[in-house]
């Protein structure tokens, strides 16, 4: 148990905190993306084509806009979704194994 120093435990907890924060951001971005794609299906299912002309025009605008999903973006990281989370975690793992390999 000599390898479990207070510095190692604090570093591990810090890593878990950052990982959880990134996961929550990516989960939120994924949900925004998924829900925005489902809007077009739900709007089309309300039989908008039988409504009055003004409502049909407004709903057709919503249908056109709903074809492109919303994105939760962050500058250098790009869009937040599960693919981004996977990329961040795998890159972090690669760097940590590289650091461990170089340190020996």
Helices and strands as residue ranges (DSSP letters): H 6-44, G 48-50, H 53-65, E 73-74, G 75-77, E 78-79, H 82-103
